[in-house]
């Protein structure tokens, strides 16, 4: 096994130091890390690469696709999210990213998610009400004839609040502001107080977490059965899960925008998606548009790198590693690995129509095993549904950036730079 100092690895060292989940990464850093990983695997083989950071931390980087199944299958007693205390709060620095985003859920949280999200079922029990609100909110996406991140975020924020909390929360941008403030602070307490404590540096000062909790409790008292909070209201932990559901849905605007950009760059795929949106007998299912969303997430995953820490001694490729070793799965690298993924850098939604594609361990936009995202089907339904609402009445005429439909797609698509021009059908 090869042991390498972080300073010698350039882009890979930056990747390890900056595991930040959904935060954008610079294109040159991603290209450097992917190129470094390919070069190291060519030079040293498929055994995990043992990286030592400047601080002396051991990080085991998985280069072999055959090791991915074990990464997803190991229980938390062997491989756990790191550090575990970060997972107690949905606004911890990496709770939506490498540490907790695909970590194991506690049994009580899993029960609440099962009640509210109904994982494993493509069509949510509340889909009729959800489709109605998607149609209502999608009008904002097409109203100006152009679509960019700010407009997508505004519409999806309203969708998220209505799905999780109810129609009364649709326009509550103040609540969303508090939640984003918490995520930006990584769950740290406000000066002079703890999250949720209601205490502050001066009398009457309350933390954003306390204010958000109180506001969500107000909505919980009025939430009907069709909302996620209403479905889970009898569980004492539903309030914390509502925070997590809203945090998870916060990733949808960028995925929506990238999916529409990719469809705009691929006219045949856009025509097929528009036909499905117009003629779908079961508008909640939309199999082709769901495949397009999955492919967008394969190319541009919300969580590009996953990390766990060993809780006991483990053996990888015949080499023993002590407890406390970090294990890094560079998911974006494996999902775009041209040595093992056909047309790795191309937009090929049809790959998700193949039987068993969702179980392909190399491609994991929602994770695998016990750490699989329990809201994957709901997220697909909402994103595909919003795409359908746009394409039902409009076509994507021009895009910025301009993508080459034949050549390799860029490794990074910063959603802040995407602008789509829409024309009525």
Secondary structure, 3 states (H helix, E strand, C coil): CCEEEHHHCCHHHHHHHCCCCCCCCCHHHHHHHHHHHHHHHHHHCCCCEEEECCCCCEEEECCCHHHHHHHHHCCCCCEECCCHHHHHCCCCCCCCCCCCCCCCCCHHHHHHHHHHHCCCCCCCCCHHHHHHHHHHHHHHHHCCCEEEHHHHHHHHHHHHHHHHCCHHHCCCHHHHHHHHHHHHCCCCCCCCCCCCCCCCCCCCCCCHHHHHHHHHHHHHHHCCCCCHHHHCCCCCCHHHHHHHHHHHHCCHHHHHHHHHHHHHHCHHHHHHHHHHHHHCCCCCCCHHHHHHHHHHHHHCCCCCCEEEEECCCEEECCEEECCCCEEEECHHHHHCCCCCCCCCCCCCHHHHHCCCHHHCCCCCCCCCHHHCCCCHHHHHHHHHHHHHHHHHHEEEEEEECCCCCCCCCCCCCCHHHCEEEEEEC
